[in-house]
Amino acid sequence: MKLATLGLTCIILSLTLVACGGKNDQGKKYHWSKAHGVLEDCKGMMNKSQQCENNSNNQQFLFQVDRY
């Protein structure tokens, strides 16, 4: 019974998110770039990560996909 309730809840939540998302994007076409590697240091988006808290000189190689 719990499994059925959990499954139904997930389906309803998914449908709600799909219905609410993207309303402002009607008529717009987005293009996605190919994934490319980016060397990110602790000054960027990783500044609050655990790796940067342990070592402020840490750098990570991340994959980035741009939407334009």
C-alpha angles and dihedrals in degrees: 000000000000090000092052092048092048092049093049091048091052092050093049091047091049093049091048092052092048092049094048099040124085100018091130092050097067111133093010121115119206128199123206123213123224115267111269132182121255127188105221125192130194094273093071134051093322095062094111097040123118091242091060093046089056096042121013091196091059120129128191130199106229133182114235130194117190127209118207 
